[in-house]
Amino acid sequence: MSTGKVVLGTVAGLAIGGILGILFAHEKGSVTLQQIRDKGNDCVSDLKSKINDLADTDRKRKN
């Protein structure tokens, strides 16, 4: 089995699992969507912070 097929199968499985998890969630759709938005915002915020830290470290190294 090629690596590409394994990766494709894994990604497809994760997507299907995520969709089924959302569809069968115990909470209302609006609550679930808000939780997804909040988690996405947290991830974006963490990523921005790490990028800023990396940029600051790079600036200090150049000076």
N, C-alpha and C positions, 0 to 999 in steps of 0.2 A: 504494500500500500504506500502510495507516495505521500510525502509530507504535506503537499497542497491539499490532498483529500482529507487528511487528518485535521488540518487547520480549519478547512471549510466545515467539516462535520462538527468540530468543537464550537465554532462561531454560531452555526445554525442551532445547535443544541442549547447554547446560552440564550439565544434570541427567543427560541420557542419556550424555554423555561421561564424567561422574564415575562413574556406575554401571558402565559398561563397563570403565573403568579399574580399578575395584575388583575386578570379576569376573575380569578377565584378568591380575591382578597376579601376580607371580612368587612372592610370599610367602604364607605361611599366613594364613588369615582372622584369626586371633587377633593376629598380628603387625601386620597392616594396621589392625585396629581400635584397637590400642594406639597406633599412629602417629597415627591420626585423633584419638584422645583427647588425646594429647600436644600436637598442633598446636592443637586447640581450647582446651586449658588455656593454652597460650602466648598465643593471641589474646585470651582473656578477661583474662589478667594484663596484657597490654599495654594493653588498653582501660581497665582499672581504673586503671592508672598514669596514663594520659592524662587521665582524668576527674579524678583527684586533683590533678594538676598544674593543670588548668583551674580547679578549685575553689579551690586555693591562690592562683592569680593573681587570681581574682575577689575573694577575701577581702582580699588586699593592696591591691587597687584601691579597695575600699570603705573601708579604714582610712586 
